[in-house]
Amino acid sequence: MTTLTKATDEAAARENPARRPRRKVDRLPYLLLLPCLAIIAVLLLWPLGQVVMMSFYKLDSVRQLRGDREWPWVGLANYAQILGDPFFRTVLRNTVLFAVANVALTMVLGTLVGLLLNRLGKKMATFVASCVMLAWATPALTGTIVWKWIFDDTSGLVTWLFNKLPDGLSTTLFGRSDWTGYGWFNDPLLFFGILTLVVVWHSFPFIAVSVLAGLKSVPSELQEAARVDGAGPWRVFWSVTFPMLRPVFGILVVLSTIWDFKVFTQQFVLAGGTQDRSTFMLSIYSYAEAFSPPPKYGLGSAIAVILTVILLVVTALYVRMVLRQEDES
């Protein structure tokens, strides 16, 4: 009788959802997350909120920031001024082109190195991975100073190598034989080339190690079966390996995009400050507007908010793509 009553109650609960027993919510996971959420709120959300708030005011002095003077409210005027400035479109173009080129080069080089590490023996792979990770572990400031010395116009390694070329060959190829005093960072295109070299050198080790970790999870039987069917290395990678690592590549592309959009230290050091506006990107443009005399903290904050919105849109598009793939699978 008891079993029959229980079965009847379960059937009634299925027919009437209101009669279903409420599940007890376990609050312990949320309580454990509270310290982490509090730290994120203090270190990230509160400063971000301050920047957003400052973007709606006209702030052009330190006294205003300190509260000695009232903040003049301007609403969306800072955003209208930035978005209506033709120079902003140039900066945005520089940022997008730089990010696209760097993401592509970083992903390709990192993937190739990851595939190489996966083919090496255990000891050799450990040695090569340790050497590669030195670039990732080097602080951006330290690494950029080294690269700036390499391209120094008097005692740099690149200048020395070009001076070692035969005069006739150097004149024929480049139109000059003496490279002492040549400003490697003065031409915008050459500057972005060197900046790309520095950023890719610093970024590809993380991609390589991440791809290597993903390759370890790919069943070797699938790759071996593709080789037995006559597939070459490229076909095996594109038809077997890449589909299984697509989520890994997606995350790496988003992270690389965010990092390359926010490049600041390398550009600031190589350019020697904010004097060369032809090479500006969004990060250094925001800094220059906020802190170069006369300071315009409101405009700088507005540029920073625009940059944050762009990165949030990129991240949202990726999350939507991932959810769509999960639904289709």
Disulfide bonds with the S-S distance in Angstrom:
none
